[in-house]
Amino acid sequence: LPGHARLHPAQDPRRAQGALELMWLLQRSLSEICGLPHVSLQPSAGSHGELAGLLLTRAYHADRGEERTKVLTPDTAHGTNPATVTMAGYEVVKVETNERGGVDLDSLRSVADEQVACLMLTNPNTLGLFDENIAEIAEIVHGVGGTLYYDGANLNAIMGHTRPGDMGFDIVHVNLHKSFSQPHGGGGPGAGPIAVSDRIEPFLPRPQVVRREESNGDRATFGAPQLYDLEHDRPKSIGRLRGFQGNFGVFVRSYAYMLSLGGDGLQEASETAVLNANYLLARLGEGRAGKYAPIAFDRRPMHEFVLSGKRGKVELGVKTLDLAKRLLDYGFHPPTVYFPLLVDEALMVEPTETETRETLDAFAEAVDEIFAEAEKDPSIAQQAPYTTPVRRLDEVGAARNPVIRQPRG
C-alpha cells in the first residue's frame, strides 16, 4: 500500500490525510454495524476495550457526581470481564443464569441498585445463546442509572441482523481480530475499538479522529484541503489509552474486509457461522456425542455451542480433556475446554463461517469414533495424544512456574 507506507504516527496530520481518512471511514462503518454513533479506535485488544469501557463508565458517573462501586457480570462471562472490573477499581457482583441459559431476571433485580455502575454482557453469550430478555435487562440496568456494556466477542453471530445499540447497550467493544478477518491468537496484532452512545461520547479517549465539515484553510500534502484531523481538545476525556492510535495495519485489513464483503456479505458471514454451528451440533447429536456429551442447554444456539461431557466422564471414565487430547491425533485443533465454568466438563465448539461441510462432517465422525473407541478401551483416550511431538504436558506446573524465555546455552 504505497499511499500508507512510510507514515509515522507522530507525523503532522496534514501529511497523513489518507491514513486518517481510512480510520474515519472505519469508525463510521463500525458505528453503523454497532448501532452507536461514536467510535474510538485506540484500544488494542478486546480486554483493552473492556478497560476503556469501564473507564468511560467511571468518568460518566463522576461527571454526574456519582460514586458507584459495583459492576455486574453474569456467571457465563468471559474471564477477562471480572479481571477488568477489578483493574478498574470496582467490586465484581455475579448475576446467575436461568434454566434457558440467559440472565436470570430475579437474580439481576436482587443486585441492581444505585451502587451499580454497569452490567457487562455478551449477547449471544458464551453458551452461544441469544438472551431473549435483553430489552428487559436494559430497562432494569438503566432504571438504576447504570450503563450497559457489550462484550463484542460474539458480534460475528448477529452482524447484519441486529445491533447492540438497538438492544439498549451504551458501550460496545469490537474485536477486529475476530469478527473482521484479523489474526486471533499467537500474539496479535489485535484491535478492540469501542463504540458509544451520545451520553458517553464526551469521555472518549483523546485524540479522536475527526472529519471537518469544511477545510480550516490549512493545506495538506499536494495542496489538497485538510479534512481529517486528530482532535485533542476534549476536556472530559479519559485521556490516552496508548501512545498512538492503535495497530494501523489491522485497521487497513479490517476496512478492506468490510469493503470486499459489503453489508450483504457481512450478513452472509454471520448466517453461515450460525448455520455451521447448528449443522455440527445436529451431526454430533446423531452419534455417540449425543449420549456422552449432549448440549448443556437444550436450545438452538447461534454461532457456537457448549457441550457437557459429564456423562462421558461418569460412564466411560473419559474426561473432556481426554477427548480434546485425542482429537489432536485426528488432526483437529481441539475446541475450548472447561469454559464456561457453570457447565460440568464443558466443551465449547465454535466452527466459524469458514469451515466447509466436509470438515464439519469429519470432526463429527472423529468425535463419534473416539467415544466408540472409549466404550471398548477408555485408556486410549486417557493417554492421548500419540502423534504429536510432545504428549501431555504438566499444565498446572507451567501455569504456576512459567518459564517465559529460553535459557542461554
C-alpha positions as CSV (number, residue, x, y, z in Angstrom):
1,L,0.0,0.0,0.0
2,P,2.3,2.8,-1.2
3,G,-0.1,5.5,-0.1
4,H,0.1,4.4,3.5
5,A,3.7,3.2,3.6
6,R,6.4,5.1,5.5
7,L,4.0,7.1,7.6
8,H,4.8,7.7,11.2
9,P,2.1,8.1,13.9
10,A,3.7,11.3,15.2
11,Q,3.6,12.8,11.7
12,D,1.8,16.1,11.1
13,P,-1.9,15.2,10.3
14,R,-1.7,17.3,7.2
15,R,0.8,14.8,5.8
16,A,-1.3,11.7,6.8
17,Q,-4.7,12.6,5.3
18,G,-5.1,9.2,3.6
19,A,-4.5,7.3,6.9
20,L,-6.8,9.5,8.8
21,E,-9.5,9.2,6.2
22,L,-9.3,5.4,6.3
23,M,-9.6,5.5,10.1
24,W,-12.5,7.9,10.0
25,L,-14.3,5.6,7.4
26,L,-13.6,2.6,9.6
27,Q,-15.1,4.5,12.6
28,R,-18.3,5.2,10.5
29,S,-18.5,1.6,9.4
30,L,-18.2,0.3,13.0
31,S,-20.8,2.8,14.1
32,E,-23.3,1.5,11.6
33,I,-22.6,-2.1,12.5
34,C,-22.9,-1.5,16.2
35,G,-25.8,1.0,16.1
36,L,-24.0,3.6,18.2
37,P,-22.9,7.0,16.8
38,H,-19.3,7.4,18.1
39,V,-16.2,5.2,17.9
40,S,-12.7,5.3,19.2
41,L,-10.0,3.1,17.6
42,Q,-7.4,3.4,20.4
43,P,-7.9,0.1,22.3
44,S,-5.5,-2.5,21.1
45,A,-7.4,-5.7,22.1
46,G,-10.8,-6.9,23.4
47,S,-9.6,-6.7,27.1
48,H,-8.2,-3.2,26.4
49,G,-11.6,-2.2,25.0
50,E,-13.2,-3.6,28.2
51,L,-11.0,-1.5,30.4
52,A,-11.7,1.5,28.2
53,G,-15.5,0.9,28.6
54,L,-15.3,0.8,32.4
55,L,-13.0,3.9,32.5
56,L,-15.7,5.6,30.4
57,T,-18.4,4.4,32.7
58,R,-16.4,5.7,35.7
59,A,-15.9,9.1,34.0
60,Y,-19.6,9.3,33.1
61,H,-20.8,8.7,36.7
62,A,-18.1,11.0,38.1
63,D,-19.3,13.8,35.8
64,R,-22.8,13.3,37.3
65,G,-21.4,13.5,40.9
66,E,-22.0,9.8,41.5
67,E,-19.6,7.3,43.2
68,R,-20.7,3.9,42.2
69,T,-18.9,0.8,43.4
70,K,-20.3,-2.3,41.7
71,V,-20.2,-3.9,38.2
72,L,-22.4,-6.8,37.4
73,T,-21.2,-9.8,35.4
74,P,-23.1,-13.0,34.5
75,D,-21.7,-16.3,35.6
76,T,-21.2,-17.1,31.9
77,A,-18.9,-14.0,31.4
78,H,-15.6,-14.2,29.8
79,G,-12.8,-14.4,32.3
80,T,-11.4,-11.0,31.3
81,N,-14.7,-9.3,32.4
82,P,-14.2,-9.7,36.2
83,A,-10.5,-9.2,35.8
84,T,-11.1,-5.9,34.1
85,V,-13.7,-4.9,36.7
86,T,-11.1,-5.4,39.4
87,M,-8.5,-3.5,37.5
88,A,-10.9,-0.5,37.0
89,G,-11.4,-0.4,40.8
90,Y,-14.9,-1.8,41.0
91,E,-16.4,-4.7,43.0
92,V,-17.5,-7.7,40.9
93,V,-21.1,-8.8,41.5
94,K,-22.2,-12.1,39.9
95,V,-25.6,-12.5,38.2
96,E,-26.9,-16.0,37.9
97,T,-28.0,-17.9,34.7
98,N,-31.6,-19.1,34.3
99,E,-32.7,-22.5,33.1
100,R,-32.8,-21.2,29.5
101,G,-29.1,-20.2,29.6
102,G,-29.8,-16.4,29.8
103,V,-29.6,-13.8,32.6
104,D,-31.8,-14.7,35.5
105,L,-34.0,-11.6,35.9
106,D,-34.8,-12.2,39.5
107,S,-31.1,-12.5,40.2
108,L,-30.4,-9.3,38.3
109,R,-33.2,-7.4,40.1
110,S,-31.8,-8.6,43.5
111,V,-28.4,-7.0,42.9
112,A,-29.4,-3.9,40.8
113,D,-29.3,-0.8,42.9
114,E,-27.9,2.7,42.8
115,Q,-24.4,1.4,43.5
116,V,-24.3,-0.4,40.2
117,A,-22.2,1.4,37.6
118,C,-22.5,-1.1,34.8
119,L,-23.6,-4.6,33.6
120,M,-21.2,-6.3,31.3
121,L,-22.9,-8.7,28.9
122,T,-22.2,-10.8,25.8
123,N,-25.1,-11.4,23.5
124,P,-25.2,-14.1,22.3
125,N,-23.5,-15.3,25.5
126,T,-20.6,-17.7,26.0
127,L,-23.1,-20.6,25.8
128,G,-23.9,-19.4,22.2
129,L,-27.4,-18.5,23.3
130,F,-29.1,-15.2,22.5
131,D,-30.7,-13.6,25.6
132,E,-34.4,-13.4,24.9
133,N,-34.8,-10.8,27.7
134,I,-32.3,-8.3,26.6
135,A,-34.9,-5.4,26.4
136,E,-36.0,-6.1,30.0
137,I,-32.3,-6.4,31.1
138,A,-31.5,-3.0,29.6
139,E,-34.6,-1.5,31.3
140,I,-33.5,-2.9,34.7
141,V,-29.9,-1.6,34.5
142,H,-30.9,1.8,33.1
143,G,-33.6,2.0,35.7
144,V,-31.0,2.2,38.5
145,G,-28.8,4.6,36.5
146,G,-26.2,2.1,35.3
147,T,-24.7,1.7,31.9
148,L,-25.0,-1.5,29.7
149,Y,-21.7,-2.7,28.3
150,Y,-21.5,-5.1,25.3
151,D,-18.6,-7.5,25.1
152,G,-18.2,-7.9,21.3
153,A,-16.6,-11.3,21.4
154,N,-19.7,-12.8,19.8
155,L,-20.6,-10.0,17.4
156,N,-20.0,-12.3,14.5
157,A,-23.2,-14.1,15.3
158,I,-25.5,-11.1,14.8
159,M,-23.9,-8.9,12.2
160,G,-26.4,-7.5,9.7
161,H,-29.4,-8.9,11.7
162,T,-29.4,-6.8,14.8
163,R,-27.2,-4.2,16.5
164,P,-26.1,-3.8,20.2
165,G,-27.1,-0.2,20.2
166,D,-30.7,-1.2,19.2
167,M,-30.8,-3.6,22.1
168,G,-30.0,-0.7,24.6
169,F,-26.3,-1.0,25.0
170,D,-24.3,2.2,25.8
171,I,-20.8,0.9,25.2
172,V,-19.5,-1.8,22.8
173,H,-16.1,-3.2,22.1
174,V,-15.4,-4.8,18.8
175,N,-12.7,-7.5,18.3
176,L,-11.5,-6.6,14.8
177,H,-9.1,-9.6,15.1
178,K,-12.1,-11.9,15.5
179,S,-15.0,-10.5,13.5
180,F,-13.2,-8.8,10.7
181,S,-10.5,-11.1,9.4
182,Q,-7.6,-10.3,11.7
183,P,-5.2,-12.8,13.3
184,H,-6.5,-14.2,16.6
185,G,-4.0,-15.6,19.0
186,G,-0.3,-16.1,18.6
187,G,0.5,-12.7,20.0
188,G,-1.5,-10.4,17.7
189,P,-1.8,-7.9,16.2
190,G,-5.2,-7.1,17.8
191,A,-7.6,-4.2,17.9
192,G,-10.6,-3.6,20.2
193,P,-12.3,-0.3,19.1
194,I,-15.2,1.0,21.3
195,A,-18.5,2.4,20.1
196,V,-20.5,4.5,22.4
197,S,-23.8,6.4,22.8
198,D,-24.2,10.2,22.8
199,R,-24.1,10.4,26.6
200,I,-20.7,8.6,26.8
201,E,-19.1,10.4,23.8
202,P,-17.6,13.4,25.8
203,F,-15.4,11.0,27.7
204,L,-13.8,9.1,24.7
205,P,-10.0,8.8,24.7
206,R,-8.1,11.6,23.1
207,P,-7.1,12.4,20.4
208,Q,-10.1,11.4,18.4
209,V,-10.0,11.1,14.6
210,V,-12.5,13.7,13.2
211,R,-13.6,15.0,9.8
212,R,-14.1,18.7,9.4
213,E,-17.2,19.7,7.5
214,E,-15.1,22.3,5.7
215,S,-11.4,22.9,5.4
216,N,-10.0,25.3,8.0
217,G,-7.8,26.8,5.4
218,D,-4.8,24.6,6.1
219,R,-3.4,22.7,3.1
220,A,-2.5,19.1,3.3
221,T,0.1,17.3,1.2
222,F,0.0,18.2,-2.5
223,G,-2.1,21.3,-1.7
224,A,-5.4,19.5,-1.1
225,P,-7.6,20.7,1.8
226,Q,-7.1,19.2,5.2
227,L,-10.4,17.5,6.0
228,Y,-9.2,15.0,8.7
229,D,-7.6,15.7,12.0
230,L,-6.7,14.5,15.4
231,E,-8.9,16.3,18.0
232,H,-7.0,16.8,21.3
233,D,-9.4,19.4,22.8
234,R,-11.6,17.1,24.8
235,P,-11.8,18.4,28.4
236,K,-13.8,15.5,29.8
237,S,-11.8,12.7,28.0
238,I,-10.3,9.8,30.0
239,G,-7.1,10.6,28.2
240,R,-4.9,8.4,26.1
241,L,-5.1,4.6,26.3
242,R,-1.9,4.1,24.4
243,G,0.9,6.0,22.8
244,F,-0.7,6.3,19.3
245,Q,-4.0,5.4,17.6
246,G,-3.9,1.6,17.6
247,N,-2.5,-1.0,15.2
248,F,-2.9,0.7,11.9
249,G,-2.3,-2.4,9.8
250,V,-5.3,-4.1,11.5
251,F,-7.4,-1.1,10.5
252,V,-6.4,-1.4,6.9
253,R,-7.2,-5.1,6.7
254,S,-10.5,-4.8,8.6
255,Y,-11.7,-2.0,6.4
256,A,-10.7,-3.9,3.3
257,Y,-12.6,-6.9,4.6
258,M,-15.8,-4.8,5.1
259,L,-15.5,-3.2,1.6
260,S,-14.9,-6.6,-0.1
261,L,-17.9,-8.2,1.6
262,G,-20.2,-5.2,1.8
263,G,-23.3,-5.3,4.0
264,D,-24.8,-8.3,2.4
265,G,-21.6,-10.2,2.7
266,L,-21.1,-9.5,6.4
267,Q,-24.7,-10.7,6.9
268,E,-24.0,-13.8,5.0
269,A,-20.8,-14.5,7.0
270,S,-22.9,-14.2,10.2
271,E,-25.6,-16.5,8.8
272,T,-23.0,-19.1,7.7
273,A,-21.3,-19.1,11.2
274,V,-24.7,-19.8,12.8
275,L,-25.6,-22.4,10.1
276,N,-22.3,-24.2,10.6
277,A,-22.7,-24.3,14.4
278,N,-26.2,-25.7,14.2
279,Y,-25.3,-28.2,11.5
280,L,-22.3,-29.5,13.5
281,L,-24.4,-29.7,16.7
282,A,-27.0,-31.8,14.8
283,R,-24.3,-34.1,13.3
284,L,-22.7,-34.6,16.8
285,G,-26.2,-35.4,18.2
286,E,-26.7,-38.2,15.7
287,G,-23.7,-40.0,17.0
288,R,-22.3,-41.0,20.4
289,A,-21.7,-37.4,21.4
290,G,-25.4,-37.1,21.8
291,K,-25.2,-39.6,24.5
292,Y,-21.9,-38.9,26.2
293,A,-21.6,-35.1,25.6
294,P,-25.0,-33.5,25.0
295,I,-25.6,-29.8,24.7
296,A,-25.6,-28.1,28.1
297,F,-28.8,-26.1,27.5
298,D,-31.4,-27.6,25.2
299,R,-31.9,-24.6,23.0
300,R,-31.0,-23.8,19.4
301,P,-27.6,-22.0,19.6
302,M,-26.2,-19.3,17.4
303,H,-22.5,-19.3,16.2
304,E,-21.2,-21.6,19.0
305,F,-22.5,-24.2,21.4
306,V,-21.4,-25.8,24.7
307,L,-21.5,-29.5,25.3
308,S,-21.3,-31.2,28.7
309,G,-19.0,-34.2,28.8
310,K,-20.1,-35.2,32.3
311,R,-21.9,-38.4,31.2
312,G,-18.8,-39.5,29.3
313,K,-16.7,-38.9,32.4
314,V,-19.0,-40.9,34.6
315,E,-19.9,-43.8,32.2
316,L,-16.7,-44.2,30.3
317,G,-14.1,-42.6,32.5
318,V,-13.2,-40.2,29.6
319,K,-13.0,-36.6,30.6
320,T,-13.4,-33.6,28.3
321,L,-9.7,-33.1,28.4
322,D,-9.1,-36.7,27.2
323,L,-11.5,-36.1,24.3
324,A,-9.6,-32.9,23.4
325,K,-6.2,-34.6,23.5
326,R,-7.4,-37.5,21.4
327,L,-8.8,-35.1,18.7
328,L,-5.2,-34.0,18.1
329,D,-4.5,-37.4,16.8
330,Y,-7.2,-36.9,14.2
331,G,-5.6,-33.6,13.0
332,F,-8.1,-31.3,14.7
333,H,-7.2,-28.4,17.0
334,P,-9.4,-29.1,20.0
335,P,-12.2,-26.7,21.0
336,T,-12.1,-24.7,24.2
337,V,-12.5,-26.9,27.3
338,Y,-13.8,-26.3,30.8
339,F,-15.3,-22.9,29.9
340,P,-17.8,-21.5,30.8
341,L,-17.3,-22.7,34.3
342,L,-21.0,-23.3,35.1
343,V,-21.1,-26.3,32.7
344,D,-19.6,-29.6,34.0
345,E,-16.9,-30.9,31.7
346,A,-17.6,-28.1,29.2
347,L,-16.6,-28.3,25.6
348,M,-17.2,-25.1,23.6
349,V,-17.4,-25.5,19.9
350,E,-17.2,-22.5,17.5
351,P,-16.7,-23.7,13.9
352,T,-17.0,-20.1,12.4
353,E,-18.2,-19.3,8.9
354,T,-15.0,-20.5,7.1
355,E,-15.3,-24.3,7.7
356,T,-16.6,-26.5,4.9
357,R,-19.3,-29.1,5.3
358,E,-16.6,-31.8,4.7
359,T,-14.6,-30.5,7.6
360,L,-17.6,-30.4,9.9
361,D,-18.6,-33.9,9.0
362,A,-15.0,-35.1,9.6
363,F,-15.0,-33.5,13.0
364,A,-18.3,-35.1,14.0
365,E,-17.1,-38.5,12.8
366,A,-13.8,-38.2,14.7
367,V,-15.7,-37.4,18.0
368,D,-18.0,-40.4,17.3
369,E,-15.0,-42.7,16.7
370,I,-13.3,-41.5,19.9
371,F,-16.4,-42.3,22.0
372,A,-16.8,-45.7,20.2
373,E,-13.2,-46.5,21.0
374,A,-13.7,-45.4,24.6
375,E,-16.6,-47.8,25.0
376,K,-14.1,-50.7,24.4
377,D,-10.9,-49.2,25.9
378,P,-11.1,-45.8,27.6
379,S,-7.3,-45.9,28.3
380,I,-6.6,-45.0,24.7
381,A,-8.2,-41.6,25.1
382,Q,-7.0,-41.2,28.6
383,Q,-3.3,-41.4,27.4
384,A,-3.7,-39.5,24.2
385,P,-2.2,-37.8,22.1
386,Y,0.1,-40.2,20.3
387,T,1.1,-38.4,17.1
388,T,2.2,-35.0,18.5
389,P,5.9,-34.1,19.1
390,V,5.2,-33.9,22.8
391,R,2.3,-35.6,24.7
392,R,0.7,-34.5,27.9
393,L,2.5,-31.5,29.5
394,D,2.4,-30.5,33.1
395,E,0.0,-27.7,32.5
396,V,-0.5,-26.9,36.2
397,G,3.3,-26.7,36.7
398,A,3.6,-24.5,33.6
399,A,0.9,-22.1,34.9
400,R,2.4,-21.9,38.4
401,N,6.0,-21.8,37.4
402,P,6.2,-20.3,33.9
403,V,9.4,-20.3,32.0
404,I,8.9,-17.3,29.7
405,R,12.3,-17.1,28.0
406,Q,14.8,-19.6,26.6
407,P,17.8,-20.1,28.9
408,R,21.2,-19.3,27.3
409,G,23.3,-22.2,26.1
